[in-house]
Amino acid sequence: MNSSVSISSMFSGFIKFIKRFHTILFFLVVSGGLFAAIVMLLATISLSSTTATSSSQTIDGSFDEATITRLKEPTSGSGTPGRRSSPFTE
Protein backbone atom coordinates (compact mmCIF):
# COMPACT_ATOMS: atom_id res chain seq x y z
CA MET A 1 0.00 0.00 0.00
CA ASN A 2 1.15 3.40 -0.86
CA SER A 3 -0.06 5.52 2.05
CA SER A 4 2.18 8.51 1.50
CA VAL A 5 0.38 11.78 1.13
CA SER A 6 1.88 14.28 -1.22
CA ILE A 7 1.91 17.92 -0.35
CA SER A 8 0.74 18.92 -3.80
CA SER A 9 -2.51 16.96 -3.37
CA MET A 10 -3.22 18.65 -0.02
CA PHE A 11 -2.40 22.03 -1.52
CA SER A 12 -4.63 21.44 -4.53
CA GLY A 13 -7.51 20.50 -2.20
CA PHE A 14 -7.05 23.74 -0.31
CA ILE A 15 -6.99 25.69 -3.59
CA LYS A 16 -10.23 23.99 -4.69
CA PHE A 17 -11.84 24.96 -1.38
CA ILE A 18 -10.74 28.59 -1.75
CA LYS A 19 -11.93 28.78 -5.36
CA ARG A 20 -15.31 27.36 -4.44
CA PHE A 21 -16.02 29.45 -1.32
CA HIS A 22 -13.99 32.63 -1.88
CA THR A 23 -17.06 34.90 -1.90
CA ILE A 24 -18.42 33.53 1.36
CA LEU A 25 -14.99 33.64 2.99
CA PHE A 26 -14.50 37.26 1.92
CA PHE A 27 -17.92 38.22 3.32
CA LEU A 28 -17.16 36.48 6.62
CA VAL A 29 -13.76 38.15 6.99
CA VAL A 30 -15.12 41.62 6.19
CA SER A 31 -18.14 41.14 8.47
CA GLY A 32 -15.92 39.94 11.30
CA GLY A 33 -13.63 42.94 10.88
CA LEU A 34 -16.55 45.36 10.95
CA PHE A 35 -18.01 43.66 14.01
CA ALA A 36 -14.66 43.89 15.82
CA ALA A 37 -14.31 47.59 14.91
CA ILE A 38 -17.83 48.38 16.15
CA VAL A 39 -17.25 46.53 19.43
CA MET A 40 -14.00 48.41 20.03
CA LEU A 41 -15.66 51.76 19.26
CA LEU A 42 -18.55 51.01 21.61
CA ALA A 43 -16.12 50.01 24.35
CA THR A 44 -14.19 53.25 23.87
CA ILE A 45 -17.35 55.34 23.94
CA SER A 46 -18.68 53.67 27.07
CA LEU A 47 -15.30 54.00 28.79
CA SER A 48 -15.05 57.70 28.00
CA SER A 49 -18.61 58.42 29.16
CA THR A 50 -18.18 56.58 32.46
CA THR A 51 -14.89 58.36 33.11
CA ALA A 52 -16.42 61.79 32.48
CA THR A 53 -19.34 61.33 34.86
CA SER A 54 -17.28 59.86 37.67
CA SER A 55 -14.75 62.69 37.76
CA SER A 56 -14.22 63.88 41.32
CA GLN A 57 -12.51 67.12 40.33
CA THR A 58 -14.70 70.19 40.61
CA ILE A 59 -14.23 73.34 38.58
CA ASP A 60 -14.11 76.57 40.53
CA GLY A 61 -16.27 78.99 38.55
CA SER A 62 -15.95 82.02 40.82
CA PHE A 63 -14.26 85.21 39.64
CA ASP A 64 -11.79 87.24 41.57
CA GLU A 65 -13.59 90.13 43.32
CA ALA A 66 -10.84 92.61 42.39
CA THR A 67 -11.34 91.83 38.72
CA ILE A 68 -15.13 92.26 38.98
CA THR A 69 -14.81 95.68 40.61
CA ARG A 70 -12.21 96.77 38.05
CA LEU A 71 -14.57 95.78 35.22
CA LYS A 72 -17.54 97.61 36.78
CA GLU A 73 -15.63 100.88 37.12
CA PRO A 74 -16.42 103.45 34.44
CA THR A 75 -13.57 103.71 32.00
CA SER A 76 -11.96 106.98 31.09
CA GLY A 77 -12.63 108.48 27.62
CA SER A 78 -8.99 108.12 26.55
CA GLY A 79 -9.21 104.32 26.36
CA THR A 80 -12.30 104.17 24.16
CA PRO A 81 -11.97 104.36 20.38
CA GLY A 82 -13.45 107.23 18.41
CA ARG A 83 -16.44 107.08 16.13
CA ARG A 84 -15.89 104.80 13.19
CA SER A 85 -17.68 104.61 9.90
CA SER A 86 -19.43 101.40 8.95
CA PRO A 87 -17.75 99.51 6.08
CA PHE A 88 -21.19 98.24 4.98
CA THR A 89 -22.64 101.63 4.06
CA GLU A 90 -21.84 103.70 0.98
Secondary structure by P-SEA (a helix, b strand, c coil): ccccccaaaaaaaaaaaaaacaaaaaaaaaaaaaaaaaaaaaaaaaaaaaaaaaccccccccccaaaaaaaaccccccccccbbbbcccc
